[in-house]
């Protein structure tokens, strides 16, 4: 295993080596996080939150565009997205172990 130096001269090379080493080590955790996120999106947020999130993050639509398409105020879209993110955060933070067990069963 390569020893990582903190010398400023070779800092970028060492950072690249470190990133490569960590990427290999993190594959399992990243895969688990993706599975948990997919499960949480299906099970733990409301259909309206899921729909708004898919439009906002999946289709890169602005809040204004979503509001116009759905016939609601921009503030409604903003609040719905915020609540959905909060639910996902709580779910992934506190329920990740349970989600992983359920997803693997």
Residue pairs with C-beta under 8 A, 6 or more apart in sequence:
1 21
2 17
2 21
4 14
4 17
4 18
5 11
5 14
6 14
7 14
32 96
32 100
33 92
33 96
35 99
35 100
35 103
36 91
36 92
36 96
36 99
36 100
36 103
37 88
37 92
39 99
39 102
39 103
40 87
40 88
40 91
40 92
40 95
40 99
41 50
41 53
41 88
42 50
44 87
44 88
44 91
44 95
45 53
45 84
45 87
45 88
46 84
48 80
49 80
49 81
49 83
49 84
49 87
50 84
52 66
52 70
52 77
52 80
52 81
52 84
53 81
53 84
53 85
55 61
55 65
55 66
55 69
56 63
56 66
56 77
56 81
61 69
63 74
63 77
63 78
63 81
64 74
66 77
67 73
67 74
67 76
67 77
70 77
91 99
92 99
